[in-house]
């Protein structure tokens, strides 16, 4: 679902920002491997995944659900936050800033993505349950100057105009049932146990 989520963002941005241009303004790639001076680097904004973080606060959620009249027990899904780097190395600095501004403006107006509002996501080989529960929220994520220096140092290149977002929550679930059984519909108390308990209380 990680790739699907990132590609969804790219598709939405391209649909909104492409205009009359023949080329898509945004593409999914590793900015560390995009060479400076290439057509991709100069004409497009690169979306890169730079970090993945588990949402530990959601680790204690329920791990069972009702399916076909049975209680199905599964391992809890892994809820992730994805750190997304939008960067551009356009030779014209002013153009690079305008492209980042366009992305910020778009994501300010639409920062929540769901399967219902994304036709491309409906075409993926995902279960109805996965699609129904898909919801991704993007928020700006600010870095200190030290963190910025470390980020671009780890990417092995010079710093270019960029913006960083945190996408939450991307949920991953293995399609593997641990066990299943009929649901509990009522609780019965044995009469003998009830009498014994009452006598003990007296």
Secondary structure, 3 states (H helix, E strand, C coil): CHHHHHHHHHHHHHHHHCCCCCCCCEEECCHHHCCCCCHHHHHCEEEEEEEEEECHHHCCCCCEEEECCEEEEECCCEEEEEEEEEEECCCCHHHHHHHHHHHHHHHHHCCEEECCCCHHHHCCCCCHHHHHCCEEEEEECCCCHHHHHHHHHHHCCCCCEEEEEEEEEEEECCCCEEEEEECCCCCCCCHHHHHHHHHHHC
